[in-house]
Amino acid sequence: MGIPHFLCIPFPLLGHVNPLMQFSHVLAKHGCKVTFLHTEFSHKVVISPLYNSILQLQYCLGSNTNVEGSNIKVVTLPDGLENEDDRSDMLRVLLSIKRTMPSLLPKLIEDVNALDSENKISCILVTTNMGFALELGHRLGIKGALFATTSATSLACGVFVQRLIDDGIIDSSGHPTRKQEIELSPGLPKIDTAQFPWRGVSKLWFTNIIEEMETLKVAQWWLCNTICDLEPAAFSISPRFLPIGPFMETYDNNKASSSLWQEDTTCLHWLDQQPTRSVVYVSFGSLVVLESNQFKELALALDLLNKPFLWVVRANQNNSDSSYPKEFHGSKGKIVAWAPQKRILNHPAIACFVTHCGWNSILEGVCGGVPFLCWPFNSDQFINKLYICDVWKVGLELEKDKNELISRGEIRKKVEQLLGNEEMRLRSLKWREMTLKNVGQDGQSTKNLIMFVNWAK
């Protein structure tokens, strides 16, 4: 019997590509073979230059790409768009992929299998939006699984989406029919119907969500990058849900990070110079764009705190008319374009994490044992905030004023409240201990992962 061979297919967003690549490394460490499929555009324009410096890929002209020191091979297919097309329109990218890839994927699978007939692809692993590959694999007799990049609870919202429409709680465009909070399933926190993960999306995108949830039923497993203890009620919803995370990295300064963006590691040395639990860490992930006035208000808030801060400001994070206000000094802080977040959140100098509440960031914060200041913007971030503030009780929410801004005064007040709350800090450490136990040698997530690998053989 050959070893398990996974064909991993992420939707081309950093929040999908990065965690699935991390999981690919986990699978490789468990003796599996991985073929990782990128779109040609992402690989050439975005990912290849970064892998050159970060993962040190070895390129062979006219052949596939292997990640050095691992059992991972990178292959590509076109997304159907031209190089000059705007790929910030995710719906356009998705529709183009769905038109282009299904006809090309069987030949790619055939070619990959021909290179190693003893270890043919035994399982197709996709992130959401790429469920068409599971249907295709099913027709070819290949097992399939979903790798969810959100919380299990957010995934559960998708499970109930058709019922929510049938019960008249939301309309066919995903909009709530009236203001209310509902409990999707016993034990889950009550969710404001205006804050479902699909809030703000177009009708066409919402229709895709409905179709995708049906397609994903082809998969036997829906792998969740979480532990059962963090959101236990979600795992009673479907036997498909399987917690196998979170993925931890061994921090070795001689080894590259799995991040796809160039990290500024000078901030780690800077953190070494700061007192224990003194630094306010601010990062809003890879997509959030701050409106000009809000960007300036945040900058002035960091000055007002009179505490050391580490602020991640991507080149595309603030609008073109946004800039640091003249009154901003920033003398107590350090600003970087991208940072090694897992290592930062495990640094003893970090006091709290100001975050957009993306699921990857939340997991990294929980594993670091740091309390949160929650600043959700869209999609599943509001549900994640609900868990942080109301269920786990390890954070506070930043609230907007009458001008729809989070003011510098609000930020200062909540930072002071958070850092003065010893019980919340101790709860954060408790959740950290529980999470790390689950990914330990005898932990439940580890056992689930081994079971999944054995299933894929």
N, C-alpha and C positions, 0 to 999 in steps of 0.2 A: 504493500500500500504506500502511495506517495505521500508527501507532506501536504498540509493544507495550503492552497494557493488562492489568495484573495485578489480580485480585481476591484480596486478602490476608486470610486468615481464621485468626487465632490462637486457641488455647484461652485462656480469660480468666484467665490467671495472669500476674503481672508478668514472670516469667522467660520467658514466651512472647511477650507483647504488646510488651515493650520492644525485644528484639532484632529482631523482625519489623518494628516501626516504623522502627528504625534502617536495616534493609535496604530498606525502602520509600523512605527518603530517598536511599539509594544508587541505587536504580532510577530515581528521579525525576531525579537528577543525570545519569543516562545517557539522558535523553530519554524515559523511559517514563511512562505514565500509571498511577496506582495508585488503586484503590478499596479502602479499608481497612474491614473489617467488625468492629465491636464488638458485644457484647451490649448491649442497652439499659441494663441495670443497671450494668454496668461503665462505660459512657459517661456516664451521668447522675450516678451516686453516687460513683464513684472517679475516673474519667479526666477528665470534662469540667471540673471545678473546677481540676484540675492543669494541663490544657492551657490554660485561660484565662490562668493566670499564667506558664506555662512556654513553651508553643508559640504563645500568642496566637492561638487559633483565632477565626475570624470566624463568628458565628452568624447564620443567616438563618431567621426563623420559618417553619416549614412546608417547609423545604428541607434538602438535605444540607449537610454541613460541609466546608469546605476548609481545609487547613493553609496558613496564610499563606506566600506566597513559594515555594510548591512545587506540583507537579502531583499532589497527593494529596487525595483526597476521602474523608471519613469517613461511613459509613452504619451503620445499626444494625438488629438483629433481636432479638426477645425470646429469653431462654434458657428460658422455660417455667415459671420459678419466680415466686413472689410476692415483693414488695419486702421483706417481713419474714422471708422464709426465710433459713436459715443457709447462706451460701455458702462457709463454711470447709470444708464437706464436699465435697471435689472430685469424688468419685464421684457424689454426688447431682447436682451441677451437670452433669457429663458426661452422665449418663443422661437428664437433662431436656433438654439441648441436642439429643441424638440423637433424642429423641421429637418435638421442636418444630421445629428448623431445616430438616430435609430437605424438608418440604412448603412452606416459605416461600421457600427459596433460589431456585427457578426464577423466581418472580415478581420477586424483587429483581434478578436478572441481566437479566431482560427490561426492567425499568424503567431500569436503569443504561445498557443498550445503546441504549434509545430516546432518551436524552439526547445521545448522540454516535454516530450510526450509522456514521460513518467510522472510529471507533476503538473497536469493540466489544471486550468482554473476550476476550482471546486466551489467557490462562493463569490458572488458579486455583492459588494458593500457600498452603499450609496448614502449621501446626505439628502435631505429633503430637496425637492424639485427635480431630482434625477431618478424618480421612481420608474420611468419608462424603461430603464436598463434592467430593472428587476423583472418586468414583464417579458422582456426579450430573453433574459437568462432563463426564466421559467419555461419558455417554449423550447429552449435548447437543453433543458434538463439540468440547469445549474442552480444550485441553492442561492437564496438571497437573504440579505439582512439590511435593515436601516441603521445608520449611525446618526442618532439625533444630536444636533448641536445646541439644542435648547434644554431647559429643565424637563423632567418627566411631566410636570404639571402643565407646562405649555404644550407639550405634545398631546396631553390628554384633552386640551381644549380642541385640538384638531379632531380627535376621536368623536367628540360630541357635536361637531359643527352642524351636521345635517339634522340632528335632533333639536338643536337650538333653533334652526329655521322652522322645522315642523311644529315646534311648540310655540312659535310666534315670539320668541325672545329676541331674535335678530331677523332682519329681512334678508332677501336674496343677495344683497350687496354686502352683508356682514354688519350693517348698522343696527344698533339696539333700537327696539320699537318703543321703549320707554326707559326712564332712568330707574335702575334697580341693581341690587347685588344678589347674586345667586350662588348656590353651592352645587357645583357640577356633580359631585359624588360625596358620599359620607366621609367626613374626615378632612376633605380639602378645604382650604380657607375660602371664605366668600369672596367672589370676584365681581368688581364693578363691570357691568356689561359694556361700558364704554372703553374698557381697558383690556379687552381681549387682544391676543397677539397680532391680529390682523387689523387693528385700529389704523385708520388713515389710508389703507390700500385701496386701489381702484377696484371696480367691479370685476374687471377682467382678471386681476391678480387674485381676488377672492375666489372667483370661479376655479382658478387653477388650484387653490388650496383644497377646495372640495374634491376635485378630480384626483389630486395627489393622494389624499387620505384614502380614497378607494383603491388606487393603484398600489399603495404601500401594503395593503392586506395580503399581497402576494408573498411578502417577506415573513419568514417564520419568527424572526427576532427583530425587535426594535430596541437596539442597544442605547442605553442612556448613560451619559457621562456624569454620573452622580452616584450617591450611595442611598440605600433604602432609608436609612435613619433621617436623612435631610427632608424627605417628602414621602413618608411611608404610604399615605393613602393613595397616591398616584399609582402605586404598583399593584393595587387590588383591582384596578380598572380593566386590565387586560393581561392575559398570560404571556403576551408577546413582549411586554416591558421587561427588560433585564438590565439592572444596574451593574456597570463594569468599570466605573471610574472612581474618583478622578485620576488622571494620569500624572504621575509625579516624575520629575527629572532628577537625576543625580547631578548635583551642581559641581562640575569639575571645570576649573578655569582653563584647562588645556583642551577642553572640548567645546565645540560650537553649539550654540543654542538651536532649537528647532524652529525658532521664529523665522518667518519669511521676510521680515523687514530688518534692515540694518539697525542694530541696537547700539546705543551710546552707553558703553559700560563705564565711562568716567564717573557716572553718578554713583557707582558702587563705592569707589574710593571716597567720594564726597560724603556718602552716608557714614562711612567709617569714622569720619571726624565729628559726627553729630551725637549728642547725648541720647541715651536709651529712651525710646518712646517719646520722641520730641518732634518728629518730622511729619508734616501733613502731605500725603501723596495724592496727586490729582491726575487722573487719566480717564479719558472718555472713549477709549477703544479706537477702532480703525475707520469708523464711518461718521460719527457725530460732527456736525458743523455748527459752531456757535454763532448766533447773530451778533452783529458788531457791538451793540450796547451791552449785551450779556458778557461778551468776551472782556470788555473793558471793566465791567463791574466785578468780574471774577479776579482780574488782575489786581484791582484796588483792594479787594477783600483779602488777598494773600498778603499784601503789605500791612493791612489793618490788623491781621492776626498777630503780628510781631513774633512769629515762630518760624523756624526753618521749614521750607517747603520744597518739594520736588514736583515739578509740573511738566507733564508731557504735552507738548504743543506740536502736532503734526504740521507739515507744510501746508496741507489742505484743510486744516481744522477750522480756521476762522475765515470769514468772507473776505473778498478782495479789498473791501473798504474798511476792514478791521485792522487795528494796530494797537500796540500797547499805548495806553494813555500817557500823556506827558508827566502826570503826577506819579506814575508807577516807578518805583525804585528797584524792587526785587532783590535788594542787597542781601536778604537773609535766605534766599532760595537758589535753586538751580533749575534751569529750563532745558529740556532735551527734546529732540524730534521723535525719538522712539526709545523705549527702555526695556531692559530685561525684567519684565514685571514679576515673574515668579520669584526671582532672586531678591528683588526689592521687597516684596511682601513678606519674605522670610527674614528680612534684616531687622535686627533688634532696635534700630533707630526709628522705625516706622511707628507712628502713633495712631493714625487712622487713614482710611482710603476714601477719597471723594471720587465716586464712580457713577457711570451711566447705567450700571446694573446689567450689563451684558453677562450672559451665563458663564462664559469662560473666565471673565474677570471675577465674578462672584466666587466661583470655585477656588480660584487662586487666592482670593482674600480669606476664604474660610480655611484653606490649608495653611495660610500664614498666621491665622489666629488674630487677625486685626479687626477692629470694629469699623463700620461703614457709615459714610454720609451719602445718602441715596439721591441721585439726580437723574431719574429715568427720562428718556426722550421718546421712545417709540417701541413698537413690536412687543416682544416678551418682557421688556425691561420693567414694566409696571407690576407684572406678576412676581418677578424676582424680588422687587422692592417689598412686596407684600410679605414674602417669606422672611426677608432680613429684619423688617421692622416689627411685624406682628406675630410671626411664628417662632423664629429662632431668637428674636429680640437681641440682635447684635448690631443694631444700627438705628439711625434717625433719618427722617426724610427732610430734604430741603424744600421749603414751600415758597411759591411765587407770590409777589405782591400784586397790587391792583393794576400795575403796568405789565403784568405777566413776566416780570423779571425776578430772578433770585438775587436779592440785594446783598451788598457787602455786609450789612448789619446782620442779616439772616445767617449768612455763612459764619460770621464770627460767633454769633450766639450758639449755633448748633455745634460748632467745633468745641467751644468751651463746655457745653453740656456733655458732649460725648467724652471728652478727655477727663471730665470730672466724675464719670460714672464707672466706678470700680467694678460694680456687679456686671455691667455689660462687658467689660474687658475680660473678666473671669469666664463669662459665658462664651465669649469668642474663643478662649483657650480650650474650653470644654468641647466645643464643636470641632476644633482643630484635632484634638486628641481622638475623638470618635471617628472623624474622617480618615485620619492616618491609620487607625486600627483596621478599617475596612479594606485598605489597600495593602496591608501587611501580608505576610506569608500565609497566615491562616484566616485572613479577612474574607468577608462575604463577597466583596467585589472581585477579589482574586480568585475565589472558588468559581464564581460565575464566569469569569474570563476563561479559565481552564476548561470549564464545561462547554463553552461556546467554541473554543478551538477544537476540542474533541468532536463536537457535532459537525464541524466543517470538514473533517477528514473524509 
